[in-house]
């Protein structure tokens, strides 16, 4: 295979691009809701002292997720692992608010893509933070050991 025919994930563009202004509106609207939420607000407000850089980071994150822009360079899992008092119920609330936000602000096609991506991200974070249901968080041993 020649170099011209080899495509990396970075060179493949999504079927559509979500405009930066749309992503910024979603992020700001969503986190306004998060900050006011009775269960999510305290977790986020305790963890984030300066919202301006966090919101900019989230815009970059969602640009990378939706548009494969590569703008986000962080490692979100360690930051989420350090949070105290987070439960799977927080993820359910987060997803509900996120789905409401993108449904109200986006076309059905774009909202569906955001929802699909957010569900995959939430599952990944929950697995990293809480492990698989029924298994010890630190792992398991084979039955014959």
URRAKA-V738289 format. One record per run of one state. SS is the DSSP state (H for helix, E for strand, - for the rest). FROM is the first residue (numbers start at 1). TO is the last residue. Records with the same first field share a line. If there is no record, write none. Layout:
# URRAKA-V738289
SS->FROM-TO / FROM-TO
This chain:
# URRAKA-V738289
-->1-19 / 37-39 / 48-50 / 68-75 / 82-87 / 106-107 / 131-145
H->20-36 / 40-47 / 51-67 / 76-81 / 88-105 / 108-130
